């Protein structure tokens, strides 16, 4: 049996605009899921249910409702929100309350979306992790730095969430958690009001359950019409494993090959490798990322370095140690890599390549290696991560599609085409909202623990008794006007 929280973001917004569903009911359905799942998942850095409800009521009262009418959106906790703290998972920012929304949050609110809560990030979007678990196995990392956003969307407690990427912080968590991730062309979406890690590499993106929902999300953030680009009848796709410095494990390699095989009857598939000139891009990306962090956090380094994690201090020290000659060489490498990839992509609709080295690593102290994402961040291209199968540890495996700079919507449309051919993952096994507790909340009642327990026990007893009643025919064969909970009547 499905409910409002099972709708796609697009379908939910359409239902709210048409009056078939209230924004308040939609958000209440997600709050019920949060209550069941969040204590073990720990995807939120800040969530105030009454704030989400107040926003939803305001949408319901508005005469005109926008493209995201009533849809809850998770906001990564490096993105400013005027009505919630932005703490960046750092004691340096503890209790920080911005006075204004970031541009992307403002766009969501103008589109009648709900800034639902702040999702966990690694420290300043670096390496030091937060407490969030992977929804497919809570003992494994969800990836970083957009940990909470990816985990929440994959777990079904959010339909949309913001993410940012400076190396692999959008695509890798999507791959590990099994949701769809989108990194925009660098500079295509406003970063105003977002804590920078390395200004020359930072890029905004987001998560959803499908590329179609990300097309809707992108239209709001980019301020463009929500028109779906046409996908060519037989797209040209280049398959490559990427010249990364870490190995691709066997299961991830199989997932890439299997995806190419599924797409092959409907596309022109070429297996290729990029020129060796791109090999130097990986080290150069690390240099520019460290340099950017040293510049972005100069004040914090001078005044609060004792409150930084060891890994973040190491990154800033690496940036401070960069010589002018090393920086110049890295910047030249970047220009060459951009030109090389631009020229290559003129002949293809997209590159199909691994999204991560394999399944999410065990433990929460290491968020995984971004090596399969560095190059594409370095050359500013848009990317989409698509979950394709479960690996040997029953954790998601994914591929990513990469396309020309500025072709964001065309890439999302192509990703939606591929998504339909590659299939969906089984959902993670997570706690379900208690139906009796949800009914009590919707009725506006407050029951103490003892009364709630007895009510739930009575519900279980009634269901057991009903199952013992002899029947001449099944529920499915009963006349449609008879009451039955599974039909919702």
C-alpha positions as CSV (number, residue, x, y, z in Angstrom):
1,X,0.0,0.0,0.0
2,X,1.4,3.4,-1.0
3,X,1.0,6.8,0.5
4,X,1.9,10.4,-0.2
5,X,5.6,9.8,0.6
6,X,5.8,7.2,-2.1
7,X,5.0,9.7,-4.8
8,X,7.7,11.1,-7.0
9,X,8.5,14.8,-6.3
10,X,6.9,15.7,-9.6
11,X,3.7,13.8,-8.9
12,X,3.5,15.1,-5.3
13,X,3.8,18.7,-6.5
14,X,1.1,18.2,-9.1
15,X,-1.2,16.6,-6.5
16,X,-0.7,19.6,-4.1
17,X,-1.3,22.1,-6.9
18,X,-4.5,20.4,-8.0
19,X,-5.8,20.2,-4.5
20,X,-5.9,16.3,-4.5
21,X,-3.3,16.4,-1.7
22,X,-2.4,19.0,0.9
23,X,1.2,20.1,1.5
24,X,0.6,19.5,5.2
25,X,-0.5,15.9,4.6
26,X,2.5,15.3,2.3
27,X,5.0,16.7,4.9
28,X,3.3,14.8,7.7
29,X,3.8,11.6,5.8
30,X,7.5,12.3,5.6
31,X,7.7,13.3,9.2
32,X,6.1,9.9,10.1
33,X,8.9,8.2,8.2
34,X,11.5,10.3,9.8
35,X,10.2,9.4,13.3
36,X,10.6,5.7,12.4
37,X,13.9,5.8,10.6
38,X,16.0,8.8,11.7
39,X,17.0,7.5,15.1
40,X,19.1,4.8,13.5
41,X,19.9,6.6,10.2
42,X,21.0,9.9,11.7
43,X,20.8,11.8,8.4
44,X,19.7,15.2,9.9
45,X,21.8,17.8,11.6
46,X,18.7,19.8,12.4
47,X,15.0,19.1,12.0
48,X,12.2,21.0,13.7
49,X,8.9,19.4,12.7
50,X,6.8,22.4,13.6
51,X,8.9,24.5,11.2
52,X,8.2,22.1,8.3
53,X,4.5,22.0,9.2
54,X,4.3,25.8,9.3
55,X,5.9,26.1,5.8
56,X,3.4,23.4,4.5
57,X,0.4,25.3,6.0
58,X,1.6,28.5,4.3
59,X,1.8,26.6,0.9
60,X,-1.8,25.3,1.4
61,X,-3.1,28.8,2.2
62,X,-1.4,30.4,-0.9
63,X,-3.6,31.0,-3.9
64,X,-0.8,30.3,-6.3
65,X,1.5,27.3,-5.9
66,X,4.9,26.9,-7.6
67,X,6.7,24.0,-9.3
68,X,7.7,22.3,-6.0
69,X,4.4,22.8,-4.3
70,X,4.7,21.3,-0.9
71,X,7.7,19.1,-1.7
72,X,10.1,18.6,1.2
73,X,13.8,19.4,0.3
74,X,16.8,18.5,2.5
75,X,19.4,21.3,2.8
76,X,23.0,20.2,3.3
77,X,24.3,21.8,6.4
78,X,26.9,24.0,4.6
79,X,24.0,25.9,2.9
80,X,22.6,29.0,4.6
81,X,19.0,29.0,5.9
82,X,17.5,32.0,7.7
83,X,15.3,29.9,9.9
84,X,17.7,27.1,10.8
85,X,21.3,26.9,12.0
86,X,24.1,26.3,9.5
87,X,26.9,24.6,11.5
88,X,29.0,22.8,8.8
89,X,29.6,19.9,11.2
90,X,32.2,22.0,12.9
91,X,32.4,23.3,16.5
92,X,33.7,26.5,15.0
93,X,30.2,27.2,13.6
94,X,28.2,25.7,16.4
95,X,25.0,27.7,16.9
96,X,25.6,29.9,13.8
97,X,22.3,31.4,12.5
98,X,22.5,33.0,9.1
99,X,20.4,36.1,8.5
100,X,19.4,35.1,4.9
101,X,18.8,32.0,2.8
102,X,21.3,30.9,0.2
103,X,20.2,31.5,-3.4
104,X,19.3,27.9,-3.9
105,X,17.1,27.7,-0.8
106,X,15.4,30.9,-1.8
107,X,14.6,29.4,-5.2
108,X,13.1,26.4,-3.5
109,X,10.9,28.5,-1.3
110,X,9.8,30.7,-4.2
111,X,8.7,27.5,-6.0
112,X,6.6,26.6,-2.9
113,X,9.0,23.9,-1.8
114,X,9.6,23.2,1.9
115,X,13.1,23.6,3.4
116,X,12.5,20.5,5.5
117,X,15.6,20.3,7.6
118,X,19.4,20.4,7.5
119,X,21.2,17.2,6.4
120,X,24.5,16.0,7.8
121,X,27.7,17.0,6.1
122,X,31.3,16.1,6.7
123,X,33.2,18.9,8.4
124,X,33.2,21.9,6.1
125,X,32.5,19.4,3.2
126,X,35.9,17.8,3.7
127,X,36.9,14.3,4.9
128,X,35.9,14.2,8.6
129,X,32.6,12.4,8.8
130,X,29.3,12.8,10.6
131,X,27.2,10.1,12.3
132,X,25.1,9.1,9.3
133,X,24.8,5.5,8.2
134,X,24.2,3.9,4.9
135,X,20.5,2.9,4.6
136,X,21.4,-0.5,3.1
137,X,23.7,-1.3,6.0
138,X,24.0,1.2,8.8
139,X,27.5,0.0,9.6
140,X,28.8,1.2,6.2
141,X,29.5,4.7,5.2
142,X,27.0,6.7,3.1
143,X,29.9,8.5,1.5
144,X,30.8,12.2,1.9
145,X,30.5,15.0,2.0
146,X,26.8,15.1,1.2
147,X,26.2,12.1,3.6
148,X,22.9,13.0,5.1
149,X,21.3,14.2,1.9
150,X,22.1,11.0,0.0
151,X,21.2,8.7,2.9
152,X,17.9,10.4,3.5
153,X,16.7,10.3,-0.1
154,X,17.8,6.7,-0.5
155,X,16.0,5.8,2.7
156,X,12.8,7.5,1.5
157,X,12.6,10.1,4.2
158,X,13.1,12.9,1.6
159,X,12.2,13.1,-2.1
160,X,14.8,15.8,-2.9
161,X,18.0,17.1,-1.2
162,X,20.8,19.4,-1.9
163,X,24.4,18.2,-2.4
164,X,27.7,19.9,-3.3
165,X,30.8,18.5,-4.9
166,X,34.5,19.7,-4.9
167,X,35.9,16.2,-5.7
168,X,33.3,13.5,-5.4
169,X,30.8,14.7,-2.8
170,X,27.6,14.4,-4.9
171,X,28.3,11.4,-7.1
172,X,30.0,9.0,-4.6
173,X,27.4,9.2,-1.9
174,X,24.6,8.7,-4.5
175,X,26.5,5.6,-5.7
176,X,27.0,4.2,-2.2
177,X,23.4,4.9,-1.0
178,X,21.6,3.9,-4.2
179,X,19.8,7.1,-5.1
180,X,20.2,9.3,-8.2
181,X,22.7,12.1,-7.9
182,X,23.3,15.1,-10.2
183,X,26.3,17.4,-10.2
184,X,25.7,20.5,-12.4
185,X,28.2,22.2,-14.7
186,X,30.4,24.3,-12.5
187,X,29.1,27.8,-12.4
188,X,25.7,26.9,-13.8
189,X,23.9,27.1,-10.5
190,X,24.4,29.9,-7.9
191,X,26.7,29.1,-4.9
192,X,25.8,32.3,-3.1
193,X,25.2,31.5,0.6
194,X,27.0,28.1,0.4
195,X,30.2,27.6,2.5
196,X,33.0,27.3,0.0
197,X,35.7,24.5,0.2
198,X,37.6,25.4,-3.0
199,X,35.9,28.2,-5.0
200,X,37.4,27.1,-8.3
201,X,36.0,23.6,-8.0
202,X,32.8,23.8,-5.9
203,X,29.6,22.8,-7.7
204,X,26.0,22.5,-6.6
205,X,23.9,19.4,-7.2
206,X,21.2,17.3,-5.7
207,X,19.6,13.9,-5.0
208,X,16.3,12.3,-6.0
209,X,14.7,8.9,-6.7
210,X,14.8,9.5,-10.4
211,X,16.4,11.7,-13.0
212,X,13.0,13.1,-13.9
213,X,12.6,14.5,-10.4
214,X,16.1,16.1,-10.9
215,X,14.9,17.7,-14.1
216,X,12.2,19.4,-12.1
217,X,14.6,20.4,-9.3
218,X,17.1,21.7,-11.8
219,X,14.5,23.9,-13.5
220,X,13.8,25.6,-10.2
221,X,17.4,26.1,-9.3
222,X,18.5,27.3,-12.8
223,X,15.4,29.4,-13.3
224,X,14.5,27.8,-16.6
225,X,11.3,26.2,-17.9
226,X,10.7,22.6,-17.0
227,X,11.0,21.3,-20.6
228,X,12.4,17.9,-21.2
229,X,15.1,17.9,-24.0
230,X,14.7,15.3,-26.7
231,X,17.0,12.3,-26.5
232,X,18.3,11.1,-29.8
233,X,16.9,7.8,-31.2
234,X,20.3,6.1,-30.8
235,X,22.6,8.1,-28.4
236,X,26.3,7.7,-28.8
237,X,27.9,6.6,-25.5
238,X,31.6,6.1,-24.8
239,X,32.3,3.5,-22.1
240,X,35.4,4.0,-20.1
241,X,36.8,2.9,-16.7
242,X,38.6,6.2,-16.1
243,X,42.3,6.4,-15.6
244,X,42.0,6.6,-11.8
245,X,44.8,5.8,-9.4
246,X,42.8,3.3,-7.4
247,X,41.5,0.0,-8.7
248,X,38.0,-0.7,-9.7
249,X,36.8,-3.8,-7.9
250,X,35.4,-6.7,-9.8
251,X,31.7,-6.2,-8.8
252,X,31.9,-2.5,-10.0
253,X,33.5,-3.5,-13.2
254,X,30.8,-6.1,-13.8
255,X,28.1,-3.4,-13.1
256,X,29.7,-1.1,-15.7
257,X,29.8,-3.9,-18.3
258,X,26.3,-5.0,-17.5
259,X,25.0,-1.5,-17.9
260,X,26.7,-1.1,-21.2
261,X,25.2,-4.4,-22.4
262,X,21.7,-3.2,-21.4
263,X,22.1,0.1,-23.2
264,X,23.8,-1.4,-26.3
265,X,20.6,-2.4,-28.2
266,X,19.3,1.2,-27.9
267,X,22.6,3.1,-28.3
268,X,25.9,3.3,-30.2
269,X,28.4,2.1,-27.6
270,X,32.2,2.6,-28.0
271,X,34.7,1.4,-25.5
272,X,37.5,3.9,-25.3
273,X,40.1,5.5,-23.0
274,X,40.9,9.2,-22.7
275,X,44.4,10.4,-23.8
276,X,47.2,10.0,-21.2
277,X,47.4,13.8,-20.9
278,X,44.4,13.5,-18.5
279,X,46.3,11.2,-16.2
280,X,47.9,14.3,-14.5
281,X,44.5,15.7,-13.7
282,X,44.0,13.7,-10.6
283,X,47.0,15.0,-8.7
284,X,46.4,18.5,-10.0
285,X,42.8,18.4,-8.7
286,X,44.1,17.6,-5.3
287,X,46.5,20.5,-5.4
288,X,43.9,23.1,-6.4
289,X,41.5,21.7,-3.8
290,X,44.0,22.0,-1.0
291,X,44.9,25.5,-2.2
292,X,41.2,26.5,-2.3
293,X,40.7,25.3,1.2
294,X,43.7,27.2,2.5
295,X,42.3,30.4,1.0
296,X,38.6,29.8,2.0
297,X,39.5,29.1,5.7
298,X,42.3,31.6,6.3
299,X,40.4,33.2,9.2
300,X,39.4,29.9,10.8
301,X,43.0,28.7,10.4
302,X,44.3,31.8,12.2
303,X,41.8,31.8,15.0
304,X,40.4,28.3,15.5
305,X,42.7,25.7,14.1
306,X,42.6,23.8,17.4
307,X,38.9,23.2,16.7
308,X,39.6,21.6,13.3
309,X,39.9,17.9,12.7
310,X,43.4,16.5,11.9
311,X,42.3,15.7,8.3
312,X,41.1,19.3,7.7
313,X,44.2,20.8,9.2
314,X,46.3,18.5,6.9
315,X,44.4,19.7,3.9
316,X,45.0,23.4,4.7
317,X,48.7,22.7,5.5
318,X,48.9,21.1,2.0
319,X,47.4,24.2,0.5
320,X,49.7,26.5,2.3
321,X,52.7,24.5,1.1
322,X,51.8,24.9,-2.6
323,X,54.5,26.8,-4.4
324,X,53.6,29.3,-7.2
325,X,55.3,26.9,-9.7
326,X,53.2,24.0,-8.5
327,X,50.0,26.0,-8.7
328,X,50.8,27.2,-12.2
329,X,51.5,23.7,-13.3
330,X,48.2,22.4,-11.9
331,X,46.2,25.3,-13.5
332,X,47.9,24.5,-16.9
333,X,47.0,20.8,-16.5
334,X,43.5,21.8,-15.9
335,X,43.3,23.9,-19.1
336,X,44.7,21.0,-21.1
337,X,42.3,18.5,-19.5
338,X,39.2,20.7,-20.1
339,X,40.2,21.2,-23.8
340,X,40.8,17.4,-24.2
341,X,37.5,16.4,-22.7
342,X,35.6,19.1,-24.5
343,X,37.0,17.9,-27.8
344,X,36.3,14.3,-27.0
345,X,32.6,14.9,-26.0
346,X,31.9,16.6,-29.3
347,X,31.5,13.1,-30.8
348,X,29.4,11.6,-27.9
349,X,26.2,12.3,-26.1
350,X,27.8,11.0,-22.8
351,X,30.5,9.0,-21.2
352,X,29.5,6.0,-19.2
353,X,32.0,5.4,-16.4
354,X,32.1,4.1,-12.8
355,X,30.7,6.3,-10.1
356,X,32.8,4.8,-7.3
357,X,35.5,2.1,-6.8
358,X,32.9,-0.4,-5.5
359,X,30.4,-0.8,-2.7
360,X,30.5,1.5,0.3
361,X,33.4,0.7,2.7
362,X,32.7,-0.7,6.1
363,X,32.7,1.7,9.0
364,X,31.8,5.4,9.4
365,X,35.3,6.9,9.8
366,X,36.2,6.8,6.1
367,X,33.7,8.1,3.5
368,X,35.3,6.4,0.5
369,X,37.7,7.4,-2.3
370,X,36.5,10.1,-4.8
371,X,39.1,9.0,-7.4
372,X,36.4,8.1,-10.0
373,X,34.9,11.6,-9.7
374,X,38.0,13.9,-9.5
375,X,38.6,14.2,-13.3
376,X,35.0,15.2,-14.1
377,X,34.9,17.8,-11.3
378,X,38.2,19.1,-12.5
379,X,36.9,19.7,-16.0
380,X,33.6,21.2,-14.9
381,X,31.3,18.7,-16.6
382,X,27.8,17.8,-15.4
383,X,27.5,14.2,-14.1
384,X,24.6,11.9,-13.1
385,X,25.0,8.8,-10.9
386,X,22.6,5.9,-11.6
387,X,22.2,3.0,-9.2
388,X,22.3,-0.3,-11.2
389,X,22.5,-3.3,-8.9
390,X,23.4,-4.6,-5.5
391,X,26.9,-5.9,-5.0
392,X,28.1,-9.0,-3.1
393,X,27.5,-7.3,0.3
394,X,24.0,-6.2,-0.7
395,X,25.1,-2.6,-1.0
396,X,24.4,-0.5,-4.1
397,X,26.7,-0.2,-7.1
398,X,26.3,2.6,-9.6
399,X,27.5,4.1,-12.9
400,X,27.8,7.7,-13.8
401,X,27.0,9.5,-17.1
402,X,29.2,12.5,-18.0
403,X,28.4,15.1,-20.7
404,X,29.5,18.4,-22.2
405,X,29.7,21.5,-20.1
406,X,26.4,23.3,-20.2
407,X,24.4,20.3,-21.3
408,X,22.9,19.7,-17.9
409,X,19.3,19.2,-18.9
410,X,20.1,17.1,-21.9
411,X,22.2,14.9,-19.7
412,X,19.4,14.5,-17.2
413,X,17.0,13.6,-20.0
414,X,19.5,11.0,-21.2
415,X,19.9,9.7,-17.7
416,X,16.2,9.3,-17.4
417,X,16.2,7.3,-20.6
418,X,19.0,5.1,-19.3
419,X,17.3,4.8,-15.9
420,X,14.3,3.2,-17.5
421,X,16.5,0.6,-19.2
422,X,18.9,-0.1,-16.3
423,X,16.1,-0.8,-13.7
424,X,15.7,0.1,-10.0
425,X,17.2,-1.3,-6.9
426,X,15.1,-3.0,-4.2
427,X,14.6,-0.6,-1.4
428,X,16.6,-0.8,1.8
429,X,15.1,-2.7,4.7
430,X,14.4,0.0,7.3
431,X,11.9,0.5,10.1
432,X,8.3,1.3,9.0
433,X,6.2,4.1,10.6
434,X,3.8,2.7,13.2
435,X,0.3,3.0,11.7
436,X,-1.5,3.5,15.0
437,X,1.0,6.2,16.1
438,X,0.5,8.0,12.8
439,X,-3.3,7.8,13.2
440,X,-3.1,9.2,16.7
441,X,-1.0,12.2,15.5
442,X,-3.2,12.9,12.6
443,X,-6.2,13.0,15.0
444,X,-4.5,15.5,17.1
445,X,-4.4,13.2,20.2
446,X,-1.7,12.7,22.8
447,X,-1.5,9.3,24.4
448,X,1.0,8.4,27.1
449,X,3.3,5.5,26.6
450,X,1.2,2.9,28.4
451,X,-2.0,3.9,26.6
452,X,-0.2,3.9,23.2
453,X,1.3,0.4,23.9
454,X,-2.2,-1.0,24.8
455,X,-3.7,0.6,21.7
456,X,-1.1,-1.0,19.5
457,X,-1.5,-4.3,21.2
458,X,-5.3,-4.1,20.6
459,X,-4.6,-3.4,16.9
460,X,-2.4,-6.4,16.6
461,X,-5.0,-8.6,18.3
462,X,-7.8,-7.3,16.0
463,X,-5.7,-8.1,12.9
464,X,-4.9,-11.6,14.2
465,X,-8.6,-12.2,15.0
466,X,-9.6,-11.0,11.5
467,X,-7.2,-13.5,9.9
468,X,-8.8,-16.4,11.8
469,X,-12.3,-15.6,10.5
470,X,-13.4,-18.2,7.8
471,X,-14.0,-16.7,4.4
472,X,-15.8,-17.9,1.3
473,X,-13.6,-15.8,-1.0
474,X,-10.5,-13.6,-0.8
475,X,-10.5,-9.9,-0.1
476,X,-9.5,-9.3,-3.7
477,X,-12.7,-10.9,-4.9
478,X,-15.0,-8.8,-2.7
479,X,-17.2,-6.1,-4.2
480,X,-15.3,-2.8,-4.4
481,X,-17.8,-0.9,-2.1
482,X,-16.9,-3.1,0.9
483,X,-14.4,-1.7,3.3
484,X,-10.9,-3.1,3.3
485,X,-7.8,-1.3,4.6
486,X,-5.5,-2.4,1.8
487,X,-7.7,-0.6,-0.6
488,X,-7.8,2.5,1.5
489,X,-11.6,2.8,1.5
